[in-house]
Amino acid sequence: MAPRKRKNGEPATAPVEKAEADGTIEVTLASEPVKINNAHLREVKDALDDAVRRMLTLPDQFKQNHRHLDIVLALGWGSVIAAGATGLYGYLVEFEKSKFLVEIGVALYCLLSSLRYLYQWFVGKDIIFVGKRRSVAGRIETERLTLSARLTPTPRSNPTYTLSLSYKRTTNSGKTLLQATTVKPGKETKIATWFDAEGNMDVIGFQKWAGEVVENAMESKTS
């Protein structure tokens, strides 16, 4: 898979390095500068998650399914709209006349917020990527890949990032299962490996590590 060509007038991008796997996946890694606050673990995890997603959504790789994010955003926006509309109605209409509908609005807000929390906790969990791709090699095959990531904050001096995944390869419109692999518990790495003292991330190095985890699962090498 060739790197993307620069269009006329487009500024030069950061250096690109190509890492080829043994035959299942070929990943082109673009080294884009990433700097975060080392003390903010949420920023650390987001940076690592984003690097995984960028790697897997390059041309000829997987097409990402945004269903989990869409549901969370829909529930979140729904609760915000319910709260805003309820507050505005209560402000414009006197209390006795607005009380019934305000109570309904508050109940709707609580319901949507609770559904969002429950969905994230029980369904979305730690999922950071869901994708699939199709290939034709004498027959149409479909690959489905789901990755989950968790950051363990202990020890505080060097937290651990754990990447878990499930991979399925099917044919015959999903009726015939050719391969199914699960990496759980996942592969661990210390985040200090990928960030320096100033918070600069080794994007290429981390993507190579994550790419190997995915590659091994696709080749059924989960040890």
PELINNOR-V478355 format. One record per pair of residues at least 12 apart in sequence whose ideal C-beta (glycine too) atoms are under 8 Angstrom apart, sorted by the first residue. I is the first residue (numbers start at 1). J is the second residue. Records with the same first field share a line. If there is no record, write none. Layout:
# PELINNOR-V478355
I=J  J
This chain:
# PELINNOR-V478355
1=26  27  28  58  59  60
2=28
3=16  18  28  30
4=59
13=30  32
14=30  31  32  33
15=31
16=28  29  30  31
17=29  31  204
19=207  208  211
21=211  212  215
22=215  219
24=215  218  219
25=61  211  214  215  218
26=60
27=55  58  61  207  211
28=58
29=55  203  204  207  208  211
30=54
31=203  204
32=203
33=200  203
34=47  51  200  201  203
35=198  199  200  201
36=195  199  201
37=199
38=195  197  198  199
41=151  153  159
44=151  159  191  195
45=149  151  161
47=201
48=149  151  161  191  194  206
49=128  149
51=201  203  206  207  210
52=128  129  147  149  163  207  210
53=128  129
54=207
55=207  210  211
56=129  131  145  147  214
57=131
61=131  133
62=129  131  132  133  143  145
63=131  132  133
64=129  130  131
65=130  131  132
67=130
68=123  124  127  130
71=119  124
72=116  119  120  124
75=112  113  115  116  119
76=116
78=112
79=109  112  113  116
82=105  108  109  112
83=105  109
85=105
86=101  102  105  106  108  109
89=101  102  105
90=102  105
125=148
126=148  149  150  164
127=146  147  148
128=147  148  149
129=145  146  147
130=144  145  146  147
131=144  145
132=144  145
139=171  172
140=171
141=169  170  171  178
142=169  170  171  174
143=167  168  169  218
144=167  168  169  170
145=165  166  167  214
146=165  166  167
147=163  164  165  214
148=163  164  165  186
149=161  162  163  164  186
150=162  164  186
151=191
158=190  191  192
159=190  191
160=188  189  190  191
161=188  189  190  191
162=185  186  187  188
163=183  186  187  188  189  210  213
164=183  184  185  186  187
165=182  183  184  186  213  214  217
166=180  181  182  183  184
167=179  180  181  182  214  217  218
168=180  181
169=218
179=220
181=217  218  220  222
182=222
183=213  216  217  222
186=213
187=213
189=206  209
193=205  206
194=206
